């Protein structure tokens, strides 16, 4: 199991928990964090025993965005991290889910600050839980910057365009309740319980057929920008093979026998 000094990796049953771990900087993104995060996504994809991923932050914050000094390696030990970035100049975008989509469901558990790069990474997750005092926002324009982590493309596809443009153009903070009202997050829970709620959702996913879960997730993203007729055709291509799996047969037997199914990814 991987991880770095700024990214911890833990297993909770069939769920891999990736935790941004730089609380003294409100989990601002650093090079060790990005390397650890990308390796975590790869670990989740490669390990068939992992059925879901929970993505969270330590110390009461999710992520306050990019730490440009840390990304440049200023004052930070660990030449191997800079070597990783040189070897793969796209690594930071993959880590931030801009250029990589894990095949397993990713559930975000947000407490505290989830702003700038934090909100951009959030858009690469599948299910989102927020503590009541969480804060969201894309502050880049207030600093004369551009939210280049994918937000001008993704946000308008995930929430109504009028809300996307307001968030992008004003650079103002959004409360958890407001984020839920516009559809950016799906659950608002008492402070300190976002991780527990995310793990609860993960466990519900883990109890389902893993091949079916992965196929459903893939189909949703593959068909998002297709016409309805093209999307329905693509859905059949993705979905029919699931019915021929041993897992599908096990699910039917378990239902008939009124017992929990035992899936084997076959």
Secondary structure, DSSP 8 states (H G I E B T S, - for coil): ---BTTEEEEEETTEEEEEE--GGGTT-B-HHHHHHHHHHHHHHHH-TT--EEEEEESTT-SB--B-HHHHHTTT---HHHHHHHHH-TTHHHHHTTSS---SSEEEEEE-SEEETHHHHHHTT-SEEEEETT-EEE--GGGGT---TTTHHHHHHHHS-HHHHHHHHHH---EEHHHHHHTTS-SEEE-TT-HHHHHHHHHHHHHTS-HHHHHHHHHHHHHHTTS-HHHHHHHHHHHHGGGGGSHHHHHHHHHHHHTS-------
